[in-house]
Amino acid sequence: MGGNEWTGIGPYEKDLAVAFRQAQEQELAKDDQGFPGQSIVDLLRTMTGGSTS
């Protein structure tokens, strides 16, 4: 079975959800993956039909 391992590091953030969201935003800022001008929240709304919860 194959697969790729990935790792990431960033500044310490006590709240893991906040740290994860910051990492998402940083990655999206580097490469918008063909969705220019959209935040991760915008992309999630698009994928979930308007619900982000």
C-alpha positions as a Markdown table, in Angstrom:
| # | Residue | x | y | z |
|---|---|---|---|---|
| 1 | Met | 0.0 | 0.0 | 0.0 |
| 2 | Gly | 1.4 | 3.4 | -0.9 |
| 3 | Gly | 1.0 | 6.9 | 0.4 |
| 4 | Asn | 2.8 | 10.1 | 1.0 |
| 5 | Glu | 3.7 | 11.3 | 4.5 |
| 6 | Trp | 3.4 | 15.0 | 5.2 |
| 7 | Thr | 4.4 | 17.2 | 8.1 |
| 8 | Gly | 4.0 | 20.8 | 8.9 |
| 9 | Ile | 5.2 | 23.2 | 11.6 |
| 10 | Gly | 4.2 | 26.7 | 12.6 |
| 11 | Pro | 4.1 | 29.1 | 15.5 |
| 12 | Tyr | 2.8 | 27.7 | 18.8 |
| 13 | Glu | -0.9 | 28.3 | 19.3 |
| 14 | Lys | -2.6 | 26.9 | 22.4 |
| 15 | Asp | -5.9 | 26.5 | 20.6 |
| 16 | Leu | -5.4 | 23.7 | 18.0 |
| 17 | Ala | -8.4 | 24.7 | 16.0 |
| 18 | Val | -6.9 | 28.2 | 15.6 |
| 19 | Ala | -3.5 | 26.8 | 14.7 |
| 20 | Phe | -5.1 | 24.6 | 12.1 |
| 21 | Arg | -7.1 | 27.4 | 10.6 |
| 22 | Gln | -4.0 | 29.6 | 10.4 |
| 23 | Ala | -2.1 | 26.9 | 8.6 |
| 24 | Gln | -4.9 | 26.5 | 6.1 |
| 25 | Glu | -4.9 | 30.2 | 5.4 |
| 26 | Gln | -1.1 | 30.3 | 5.1 |
| 27 | Glu | -1.2 | 27.5 | 2.6 |
| 28 | Leu | -4.0 | 29.0 | 0.6 |
| 29 | Ala | -2.1 | 32.3 | 0.5 |
| 30 | Lys | 0.9 | 30.5 | -1.1 |
| 31 | Asp | -1.2 | 28.7 | -3.7 |
| 32 | Asp | -4.9 | 29.5 | -4.2 |
| 33 | Gln | -5.4 | 26.1 | -6.0 |
| 34 | Gly | -7.4 | 27.9 | -8.7 |
| 35 | Phe | -9.8 | 29.7 | -6.4 |
| 36 | Pro | -8.4 | 33.2 | -6.3 |
| 37 | Gly | -9.7 | 35.6 | -3.6 |
| 38 | Gln | -11.5 | 33.0 | -1.6 |
| 39 | Ser | -10.7 | 32.2 | 2.1 |
| 40 | Ile | -10.8 | 28.7 | 3.5 |
| 41 | Val | -14.3 | 29.5 | 4.9 |
| 42 | Asp | -15.5 | 30.6 | 1.5 |
| 43 | Leu | -14.2 | 27.3 | 0.0 |
| 44 | Leu | -15.8 | 25.3 | 2.7 |
| 45 | Arg | -19.2 | 27.0 | 2.1 |
| 46 | Thr | -18.9 | 26.2 | -1.6 |
| 47 | Met | -18.1 | 22.6 | -0.8 |
| 48 | Thr | -20.8 | 22.1 | 1.8 |
| 49 | Gly | -23.6 | 24.0 | 0.0 |
| 50 | Gly | -23.5 | 27.0 | 2.4 |
| 51 | Ser | -23.0 | 25.3 | 5.8 |
| 52 | Thr | -19.7 | 25.4 | 7.5 |
| 53 | Ser | -20.7 | 23.7 | 10.8 |
